[in-house]
Amino acid sequence: MQLFNLSPSKNLNNIKENPFKLEREIQQVFESNLFNLMGLVLVKSEFTIKNKRIDTLAYDPQSKAFIIIEYKRNKNISVIDQGFTYLGLMLENKADFIIEYNETRKSSLKRNEIDWSQTRVVFVSTSFTENQRSATNFKDIAIELWEIKRYENNLVSVNQIKKSKSSESIKPLASSNKELQAVTEQIKVYTEDDHLKDKSDDIRELYEGYKEAILNLADDIEVEPKKVYIAFKKNKNIADISILNKGIKIFINLPKGALDDPKELMRDVSKTGHFGNGDYEILVTDDKNLEYLMSLVKQAINGN
């Protein structure tokens, strides 16, 4: 990706890359901005377990899962082998990760409060080879690739490498490898199809209509299926949709009192248990209020 500075005379001046020299520099940038970049909280930097060192141990409060982050400048590493090694390490030593979280965060997190199926490994690098990208291009693999680049004037770009829409499942390959199979049986990467299976055509059409409307609200809104809902993100969650048999629930990620809802269609769930983020939800069974509801979701975008 090329970056330019637009001068007052409308000329484009190339912004030169100022590469990171050390992995530690990249690690410091990520650990200082984990929540803004990925919605994660830092648990431990340089966490060692079973003679293996984890660069960054983080926790995802939305998925209620631990995330391992590794920083790489070496383009020859096998992200698949290393990724599954770390996933297996975590699943075999769950108590150690909980203890580290509780001691570092001064918390009392319990084992049954963690969704181990949502565990994942993130590799961060200035660039990845085509082989590394291809090796992780499976729709149900719990390994993510993030690229980071630094430019002149302290400009930094961060980009998650997305899997192709036609990516296949890793399960056929894992079936011939006991270690891979053990991990894939415990960890689940959710897709929209998981939420839509067994749903009627009417519900599918209803979801697609609201999905398209949300995506049209702004550029770069990402769809990220979770275990019990589908998240819509622009830097952070703006809305979530939970697909039910008789309709869809829409959650708007704004705190109580921050949403201007003159028709009072949204329900205040700030004091009740709910799956989505934010303090507002609505159950919809048709699209008669679609345009109005999009004006409410847009408030969450502007709130970013």
NORQUI-V559219 format. One record per pair of residues at least 24 apart in sequence whose C-alpha atoms are under 10 Angstrom apart, sorted by the first residue. I is the first residue (numbers start at 1). J is the second residue. D is the distance in Angstrom with one decimal. If there is no record, write none. Layout:
I/J/D, I/J/D
This chain:
1/149/9.7, 1/157/9.5, 3/151/8.6, 3/155/9.7, 3/157/9.7, 14/152/9.9, 15/151/6.7, 15/152/6.2, 15/153/8.8, 15/155/9.1, 16/150/9.0, 16/151/5.7, 16/152/5.8, 16/153/9.4, 16/155/10.0, 17/149/7.3, 17/150/5.9, 17/151/4.0, 17/152/6.1, 17/153/9.8, 17/154/9.7, 17/155/9.0, 17/156/9.4, 18/149/7.9, 18/150/5.3, 18/151/4.5, 18/152/5.8, 18/153/8.9, 18/154/8.3, 18/155/9.0, 18/156/9.4, 19/126/8.0, 19/148/9.6, 19/149/6.7, 19/150/5.7, 19/151/7.1, 19/152/9.3, 20/73/9.0, 20/125/9.8, 20/126/7.8, 20/148/9.1, 20/149/7.5, 20/150/6.7, 20/151/9.4, 21/73/8.8, 22/71/9.7, 22/72/9.3, 22/73/7.8, 23/55/9.8, 23/70/9.4, 23/71/6.0, 23/72/6.4, 23/73/6.5, 23/74/9.6, 23/124/9.3, 23/125/8.3, 23/126/9.5, 24/55/9.2, 24/71/8.0, 24/72/9.7, 25/71/9.6, 26/71/7.1, 26/72/8.9, 26/73/9.6, 26/124/8.1, 26/125/8.0, 26/126/8.7, 26/148/7.9, 26/149/9.1, 26/150/9.4, 27/55/7.7, 27/56/7.8, 27/69/9.0, 27/70/8.4, 27/71/6.5, 27/72/9.6, 27/124/8.6, 27/125/9.9, 28/56/10.0, 29/148/9.7, 29/156/9.6, 30/56/9.2, 30/69/9.4, 30/71/9.5, 30/124/9.0, 30/148/9.5, 30/158/9.8, 31/55/9.9, 31/56/7.5, 31/57/9.6, 31/58/9.0, 31/69/9.7, 34/58/8.3, 34/59/9.8, 35/59/9.9, 35/60/9.2, 35/235/9.9, 35/236/9.0, 36/235/7.3, 36/236/7.7, 37/158/8.1, 37/159/9.6, 37/235/7.2, 37/236/8.4, 38/160/9.8, 38/235/8.1, 38/236/7.9, 39/235/8.7, 39/236/6.9, 39/237/8.9, 40/65/9.8, 40/66/9.2, 40/67/8.3, 41/66/9.7, 41/67/9.6, 41/105/9.7, 42/67/9.6, 42/101/9.3, 42/104/9.4, 42/105/8.9, 43/67/9.5, 43/97/9.3, 43/100/7.5, 43/101/5.8, 43/102/9.0, 43/103/9.4, 43/104/6.5, 43/105/6.9, 44/97/9.9, 44/100/7.7, 44/101/7.9, 44/104/7.3, 44/105/9.3, 45/69/9.7, 46/70/10.0, 47/97/9.4, 47/100/8.8, 49/89/8.4, 49/90/9.2, 49/93/8.6, 49/96/8.0, 49/97/9.0, 50/89/8.3, 50/93/9.1, 52/85/9.9, 52/86/8.8, 52/89/9.0, 53/86/9.7, 54/86/8.3, 56/122/9.7, 57/97/8.8, 57/100/9.4, 57/101/9.1, 57/121/9.7, 58/101/9.0, 59/101/8.5, 59/114/9.9, 59/119/9.2, 60/114/9.9, 60/118/9.2, 60/119/9.0, 61/114/9.6, 62/226/9.0, 62/237/9.9, 62/275/9.3, 62/276/8.7, 62/277/7.9, 63/114/8.4, 63/115/6.9, 63/116/9.3, 63/117/9.4, 63/118/6.5, 63/119/8.6, 63/226/7.3, 63/227/7.7, 63/228/9.5, 64/113/7.3, 64/114/5.3, 64/115/5.6, 64/116/8.1, 64/117/9.7, 64/118/7.7, 64/119/8.8, 65/113/9.1, 65/114/5.7, 65/115/5.4, 65/116/5.9, 65/117/7.8, 65/118/5.6, 65/119/5.3, 65/120/8.2, 66/90/8.7, 66/94/9.8, 66/97/8.1, 66/98/9.2, 66/101/9.4, 66/114/8.1, 66/115/8.5, 66/116/7.6, 66/117/9.9, 66/118/7.8, 66/119/5.5, 66/120/7.2, 66/121/8.9, 67/118/8.7, 67/119/5.9, 67/120/5.3, 67/121/5.8, 67/122/7.3, 67/142/10.0, 67/143/10.0, 68/119/8.2, 68/120/6.6, 68/121/4.7, 68/122/6.1, 68/123/8.5, 68/143/9.6, 69/120/8.8, 69/121/5.9, 69/122/4.7, 69/123/5.8, 69/124/7.2, 69/143/9.9, 69/144/9.4, 69/145/9.9, 70/121/7.7, 70/122/6.3, 70/123/4.9, 70/124/6.1, 70/125/8.6, 70/145/9.9, 71/122/8.5, 71/123/5.8, 71/124/4.7, 71/125/5.9, 71/126/9.1, 71/146/9.5, 71/147/10.0, 72/123/7.0, 72/124/6.1, 72/125/5.0, 72/126/7.8, 72/127/8.9, 72/128/9.2, 72/147/10.0, 73/124/8.6, 73/125/5.8, 73/126/6.6, 73/127/7.8, 73/128/9.0, 74/125/8.4, 74/126/9.5, 74/127/9.3, 74/128/9.1, 75/125/8.6, 75/126/9.4, 75/127/7.7, 75/128/6.3, 75/129/6.5, 75/131/9.7, 75/132/8.4, 76/128/9.2, 76/129/8.2, 76/131/9.4, 76/132/8.6, 77/128/9.8, 77/129/9.8, 77/132/8.3, 78/131/9.0, 78/132/7.1, 78/135/8.5, 79/121/9.5, 79/122/9.4, 79/123/7.6, 79/128/9.8, 79/131/9.7, 79/132/6.5, 79/133/9.1, 79/135/7.7, 79/136/7.7, 79/143/8.1, 79/144/9.4, 79/145/8.9, 80/121/10.0, 80/132/8.1, 80/135/6.6, 80/136/6.8, 80/141/9.3, 80/142/9.9, 80/143/7.8, 80/180/9.7, 81/135/10.0, 81/180/9.2, 82/121/9.3, 82/123/9.8, 82/143/9.9, 83/120/8.5, 83/121/6.0, 83/122/8.1, 83/123/8.3, 83/136/9.8, 83/141/9.8, 83/142/8.4, 83/143/6.5, 83/144/9.2, 84/120/9.4, 84/121/8.3, 84/141/9.5, 84/142/8.6, 84/143/8.3, 84/179/8.0, 84/180/6.7, 84/181/10.0, 84/182/9.8, 84/183/7.2, 84/184/9.2, 85/121/9.9, 85/179/8.5, 85/180/8.9, 85/183/9.2, 86/120/9.0, 86/121/7.4, 87/119/7.4, 87/120/6.9, 87/121/7.0, 87/142/8.5, 87/143/9.2, 87/180/9.5, 87/182/10.0, 87/183/6.8, 87/184/9.5, 87/186/9.9, 87/187/8.8, 88/179/7.7, 88/180/8.4, 88/182/7.8, 88/183/6.0, 88/184/9.6, 88/186/9.7, 89/183/9.7, 90/116/9.0, 90/119/8.5, 90/120/9.8, 90/183/9.9, 91/116/7.5, 91/117/9.4, 91/119/8.7, 91/182/9.5, 91/183/7.8, 91/186/8.2, 91/187/9.2, 92/183/9.9, 115/187/9.3, 115/227/9.3, 116/186/7.5, 116/187/6.9, 116/188/9.0, 117/142/9.4, 117/183/9.4, 117/184/9.0, 117/185/8.8, 117/186/5.6, 117/187/4.0, 117/188/5.2, 117/189/7.9, 117/190/9.9, 117/227/9.0, 118/142/7.9, 118/186/9.0, 118/187/6.1, 118/188/6.2, 118/189/6.9, 118/190/8.9, 118/226/8.4, 118/227/7.9, 119/143/9.3, 119/186/9.3, 119/187/6.6, 119/188/8.4, 119/189/9.1, 120/144/7.6, 120/187/8.2, 120/188/9.5, 120/189/8.9, 121/145/8.8, 122/146/7.2, 122/160/9.7, 123/147/8.5, 123/160/9.9, 124/148/7.1, 124/158/9.4, 124/159/9.6, 124/160/9.0, 125/149/8.4, 125/158/9.9, 126/150/8.7, 126/157/9.9, 126/158/9.3, 128/161/9.4, 133/161/8.0, 133/162/9.3, 133/163/8.5, 134/163/9.0, 134/164/9.8, 134/167/9.6, 135/170/9.9, 136/161/9.8, 136/162/9.8, 136/163/7.9, 136/167/9.5, 136/170/9.1, 137/161/9.5, 137/162/8.3, 137/163/5.2, 137/164/6.9, 137/165/9.6, 137/166/9.2, 137/167/5.9, 137/168/7.6, 137/169/8.9, 137/170/8.9, 138/163/6.9, 138/164/8.3, 138/165/9.6, 138/166/9.0, 138/167/5.2, 138/168/5.2, 138/169/5.4, 138/170/5.8, 138/171/9.3, 138/189/9.9, 139/163/6.7, 139/164/8.1, 139/165/8.1, 139/166/8.3, 139/167/5.5, 139/168/5.9, 139/169/5.7, 139/170/7.6, 139/189/7.4, 139/190/8.4, 139/191/7.7, 140/167/8.9, 140/168/8.0, 140/169/5.8, 140/170/6.5, 140/171/8.2, 140/184/8.5, 140/187/8.9, 140/188/6.8, 140/189/4.8, 140/190/7.0, 140/191/8.0, 141/168/9.8, 141/169/7.8, 141/170/6.6, 141/171/9.0, 141/183/9.9, 141/184/7.8, 141/187/8.6, 141/188/8.0, 141/189/6.4, 141/190/9.7, 142/183/9.5, 142/184/8.5, 142/187/7.3, 142/188/7.5, 142/189/6.2, 142/190/9.8, 143/189/9.6, 188/226/9.7, 188/227/8.5, 189/225/8.4, 189/226/7.9, 189/227/8.3, 190/224/8.6, 190/225/5.7, 190/226/5.9, 190/227/6.3, 190/228/9.2, 190/229/9.6, 190/230/9.2, 191/223/9.7, 191/224/7.9, 191/225/5.4, 191/226/7.7, 191/227/8.9, 191/230/8.6, 192/223/8.9, 192/224/8.4, 192/225/6.0, 192/226/8.9, 192/229/9.3, 192/230/7.3, 192/243/9.9, 193/225/9.3, 194/225/8.7, 194/226/9.7, 194/227/8.9, 194/228/9.8, 195/225/8.2, 195/226/9.2, 195/227/8.6, 195/228/8.0, 195/229/7.7, 195/230/8.1, 195/241/10.0, 195/242/8.1, 195/243/6.5, 195/244/8.7, 196/243/7.2, 196/244/9.0, 196/245/9.5, 198/245/8.6, 199/243/8.5, 199/244/7.9, 199/245/6.2, 199/246/8.9, 199/247/9.8, 200/245/7.5, 200/246/8.8, 200/247/10.0, 202/245/9.8, 202/246/9.1, 202/247/8.9, 202/285/9.3, 202/286/9.3, 203/243/7.9, 203/244/8.0, 203/245/7.2, 203/246/7.1, 203/247/6.2, 203/248/7.6, 203/285/8.1, 203/286/9.2, 204/243/8.7, 204/245/9.9, 204/247/9.4, 204/248/9.6, 205/286/9.8, 206/243/9.6, 206/247/7.8, 206/248/7.8, 206/284/8.8, 206/285/7.5, 206/286/6.7, 206/287/7.3, 207/241/8.3, 207/242/9.3, 207/243/7.5, 207/247/8.5, 207/248/7.0, 207/249/9.7, 207/284/9.8, 207/285/9.7, 207/286/9.7, 207/287/9.7, 209/286/9.6, 209/287/7.8, 209/290/8.7, 210/241/9.0, 210/248/9.4, 210/250/9.2, 210/284/10.0, 210/286/9.7, 210/287/7.9, 210/290/7.1, 210/291/9.5, 210/293/9.4, 210/294/8.5, 211/240/10.0, 211/241/8.7, 213/290/8.0, 213/291/8.2, 213/293/9.7, 213/294/7.1, 214/238/9.5, 214/239/8.6, 214/290/9.8, 214/293/9.6, 214/294/6.7, 214/295/9.8, 214/297/7.6, 214/298/8.4, 216/294/9.6, 217/294/7.6, 217/295/8.9, 217/297/8.5, 217/298/6.7, 217/301/8.5, 218/298/8.5, 218/301/8.2, 221/301/9.6, 226/276/9.9, 227/275/9.6, 228/275/6.7, 228/276/8.2, 229/275/7.1, 229/276/6.7, 229/277/9.7, 230/276/8.7, 231/276/8.2, 231/277/8.8, 233/301/9.0, 234/300/9.7, 234/301/7.2, 234/304/8.0, 235/301/9.2, 235/304/7.6, 236/300/9.7, 236/301/9.0, 236/304/7.5, 237/276/9.6, 237/277/7.5, 237/278/8.9, 237/300/8.5, 237/301/8.8, 237/304/9.1, 238/277/8.4, 238/278/8.6, 238/297/6.9, 238/298/8.2, 238/299/8.7, 238/300/5.3, 238/301/6.0, 238/302/9.4, 238/303/8.7, 238/304/8.1, 239/276/7.9, 239/277/7.3, 239/278/8.0, 239/280/9.7, 239/281/9.5, 239/296/10.0, 239/297/6.7, 239/298/9.5, 239/300/7.6, 239/301/9.0, 240/275/8.9, 240/276/5.7, 240/277/6.9, 240/278/9.0, 240/281/9.2, 240/297/10.0, 241/275/9.5, 241/276/7.5, 241/277/9.9, 241/281/9.4, 241/282/9.7, 241/283/9.7, 242/275/8.0, 242/276/7.7, 242/283/9.3, 243/283/9.8, 244/283/9.3, 244/285/9.8, 245/285/10.0, 246/283/9.3, 246/284/8.8, 246/285/6.8, 247/283/6.6, 247/284/5.7, 247/285/4.6, 247/286/7.9, 248/282/8.3, 248/283/5.7, 248/284/5.6, 248/285/6.7, 248/286/9.1, 249/275/9.8, 249/276/8.9, 249/281/6.6, 249/282/5.5, 249/283/4.4, 249/284/6.3, 249/285/8.9, 250/276/8.1, 250/277/9.8, 250/280/8.3, 250/281/5.5, 250/282/5.4, 250/283/6.5, 250/284/7.6, 250/293/9.2, 250/297/9.4, 251/275/8.7, 251/276/5.7, 251/277/6.4, 251/278/6.5, 251/279/7.6, 251/280/5.6, 251/281/4.3, 251/282/6.7, 251/283/9.1, 251/297/8.8, 252/276/8.1, 252/277/6.9, 252/278/5.5, 252/279/7.0, 252/280/5.4, 252/281/6.4, 252/282/8.9, 252/293/9.6, 252/296/7.7, 252/297/6.1, 252/298/9.4, 252/299/8.9, 252/300/6.9, 252/301/9.9, 253/277/5.2, 253/278/3.7, 253/279/6.7, 253/280/7.2, 253/281/9.2, 253/297/8.2, 253/299/9.4, 253/300/6.2, 253/301/9.1, 253/303/9.3, 253/304/10.0, 254/278/4.8, 254/279/6.1, 254/280/7.2, 254/296/9.9, 254/297/9.1, 254/299/8.4, 254/300/6.1, 254/301/9.6, 254/303/7.9, 254/304/9.8, 255/279/5.3, 255/280/7.8, 255/300/9.7, 256/280/7.4, 258/299/8.8, 258/300/9.0, 258/303/8.9, 259/296/7.2, 259/297/9.2, 259/299/7.1, 259/300/8.2, 259/303/9.8, 260/295/9.5, 260/296/7.3, 260/299/8.1, 261/292/9.3, 261/293/9.1, 261/295/9.2, 261/296/7.0, 262/296/9.9, 263/292/9.0, 265/289/9.3, 265/292/9.6, 265/293/8.6, 266/293/8.9, 266/296/9.2
